[in-house]
């Protein structure tokens, strides 16, 4: 059990954080779906093969100078092909800008070709809704996504599942349209297309989240959709399945299956799965393993690493934050009590404080467990 001084300190920090933050939200903040691949551009593979230098900029950015040079070369080659009338090069230049985070340039390029390229319309919908390279305009973003969803053109078909997911997000969040869970659910079900791997896997995963958080919960449906999304490669759903197996939610409890899912998800970069494994190691008294694993996660930079991890893994920032909170709290507890590591209450204070900053509501829940001697 913690000393009275440490307990008091933790309570104070949790309460201060709770009063300054509103992380305990009923609605999860979702993210847009990335641009789907275009099956109609059958010439893209040939284009890449003939123009390898254009695509070298996608390589790992280990050398900033080299990467900058590759970008310059790619842009020059795309410019030359645009002059020769290569329509695909127009979009690729905008997409290069987008992937590099040069959103104003990307917006300008996509605006220029939106009447001729459905992919440009899709990207404009994402950019206006999320405020990338421009002031956020949810209504405009919604209008662009509706153009994709309602388009009779065969070349827009591969974008329609993802557009349905994005429109469902708008209805769920009540941005650009009147809030409606029913319409969000309808659009996500369309986007998910019965688990079709070529449809919106993100819609499949979000349906799993939606059915597990709505009132009343529909955990069997949640398990079904997380299973579909996981089978189609979704990392967020793989971690969610692990927890559903662990607690017997929507499926019979199966600790072996739970740990298999959580460990695989953790290895692939799911921070929430990592945080839950930290909690498991602590409860099983694997303190040395708990300390080593938790420190790596707890030392992530909350300002810079959360957006980066979200971009790379496509996991929601909310769950990344929760994973980091769990790791920070359990690491602090090990330091406080000298479990698997030399006792250090000053450093423990640092990690308790970090847990409170990251997610004060979850830190409060964990502290409640602590004072009941369950941690």
Secondary structure, 3 states (H helix, E strand, C coil): CCCHHHHHHHHHHHHHHHHHCCCCCCCCCCCCCCCCCCCCCCCHHHHHHHCHHHHHHHCCCCCHHHHHHHHHHHHHHHHHHHHCCCHHHHHHHHHHHHHCCCHHHHHHHHHHHCCCCHHHHHHHHHHHHHCCCCCCCHHHHHHHHHHHHHCCCHHHHHHHHHHHHHHHHHHHHCCCCCCCHHHHHHHHHHHHHHHCCCCCHHHHHHHHHHHHHCCCCCHHHHHHHHHHHHHCCCHHHHHHHHHHHHHCCCCCCCHHHHHHHHHHHHHCCCHHHHHHHHHHHHHCCCHHHHHHHHHHHHCCCCCCHHHHHHHHHCCCHHHHHHHHHHHHHHHHHHHHHCCCCCCCHHHHHHHHHHHHHHCHHHHHHHHHHHHCCCC
